[in-house]
Amino acid sequence: MTRTIPFAQRGRRAVLALAAAAVALPAAAQNLTEIKVSYQPALYWALPFFVATEKNWWAELGLKPVFSTFPAGVPQIAASASKSWDVGGTGGVPAVLGHVRFGLKTIGVTNDESAGNALLARKDVADKFAKDPGSIKGQTIVLTANSTGDYAVQSCLKRWGIAKADVTIKNMGQAEIISAMSSNNADLGGLWAPNIYTLEEKAGARVLCSGKEGGAFVPGALIVRGDYAKENPENVAKFLAVYLRGWSWANANKAEALAMMKKFYEQGGVSISEASMRKEFDTRPTFNLEQQIANMNRAGAGSRVDGWFSNMGEFMKGTGAIPAVPAASEYITDEFMKRVAADPKLRDFANRSN
C-alpha cells in the first residue's frame, strides 16, 4: 500500500521535481478532447488527416480524432443529421447541399480540384468523342449525382454546346463506374481523382475534359456542423490548424509525403503509380492560412470563395437538387481561419513545415 505524504511535509526539492514531471508529461497522458472527423478515404485532400495522425499532431493541440469515412459526399452530409461527426472535408457541391439540408458551415477550402474531376471515355471510343464531342449527344454518361464530378461533367457538356437533356445520366458510385467502364458496360463516366488515374492505368480510359478545361473552378470544402461550431469554436480552430499544418508539411517534404500518400491510398483500396500521385500534387493547388483568409475576404464585392460556391449553387439549382441558391454569407465563414491567425500558438502550428 502506497503511503501518501502531505505536501507540507515534503521538501522544496521534491515539490520542484513533481512540478517538472507534470510539465514533461507527454500529450498522450493528458486529457484529450474527442473530435469526430469525417472524410472520404484515399483522396488527395484528405491526406492531411492521415499525416497528422501518423505524426500525432492532433494530441499536440489536445485533440483526439475519431474518424468516419464515406464513399461520397451525399451520404457523408446526410450522416451529419445524427451528429455522427463534428467536422470534416468534402466536395464543394455536397458542402452547398449540406448547408441547405442540414445547416452545415463551410470554413475553408481543401484544394483546387478543378483538374481532378473529369469526363472520361473508354479506350476504344475515346478518339471518336475527342475528335467530335458533339457525338456525345444521345449517349449515356455514368456519374455520381450531386458531386464535384457531376459539376465538372456538366461544365464540359456546356462547353461543347450539349444540354443535359441531350444525354442520359445514370447515377452510380465511383467504384461502380470504374467497374462498368472496365468491363465495357459504359462508354462515358464522370470521375474524380484518384479514380481517374485508376481507370486510365488499369483500363486505358482517357480524359476528354476536366472541370478546369470546362471553365469550372471546383473547390473542396472544410465543413463543420452549425451547432458544433457555435458550441466549440476553439476546437474548430484547432482542427483547421492541424489540417493546414498537414499541407504545410506535405508541400515542404514531397518525397516523404508521397510515401505517406501511397500508404494512405492503399489503405483505402487504391493503388496508382507514383507518376499519378505526383500529378495530384502538381495539378491540385492547396492554400495556406494567409491564402485561405485572402480567398475568403469579402472586402468590396463577395469573396473568391463566395463566387466559387455560388456557381456550384447555380448548377445545383439547375439540377433540381436545391430550390434556390443560398447566399454565400449564410454558410461560408472565415471566423475560424481568423481565430487560427489571431492565436500565436495556432498560427505557428498551422504554418509549420516540420
Number of C-alpha atoms within 10 A of each C-alpha: 3 4 5 6 8 7 10 8 7 10 9 10 9 11 13 11 10 11 11 11 11 11 8 9 10 11 16 13 8 11 11 16 14 13 18 17 21 27 24 20 22 24 19 21 26 22 21 23 25 18 22 19 15 11 11 15 21 23 21 16 19 17 22 20 18 13 16 16 16 15 14 21 26 20 12 24 25 16 16 19 15 7 12 16 23 24 27 27 27 30 27 29 28 25 32 29 24 26 21 19 13 17 19 27 26 30 26 28 23 28 20 19 30 26 23 25 28 32 28 27 27 25 18 12 13 20 14 13 17 16 10 11 19 14 12 19 16 12 14 16 22 27 24 24 21 23 26 30 29 27 28 31 28 23 25 24 21 14 15 14 13 19 12 15 9 14 15 13 18 13 16 17 14 21 11 14 26 24 14 18 21 19 12 12 11 18 24 27 30 32 31 27 21 22 22 24 26 18 25 21 15 11 17 15 25 23 22 19 23 25 26 19 16 22 14 22 22 26 25 25 27 24 31 27 22 17 13 17 20 11 10 11 14 14 21 24 23 25 25 25 28 26 27 29 26 29 27 22 20 22 15 13 13 13 12 13 20 18 12 18 24 19 16 22 19 14 12 14 10 17 20 19 12 13 9 18 20 14 16 21 16 9 13 17 14 20 18 18 21 13 11 20 21 16 17 22 17 15 8 6 9 13 18 14 24 20 15 16 26 18 18 25 25 15 20 23 15 14 15 11 14 17 12 13 18 18 12 19 13 13 20 23 19 18 15 22 23 16 19 23 19 11 12 11 13 21 22 14 22 25 20 16 16 11
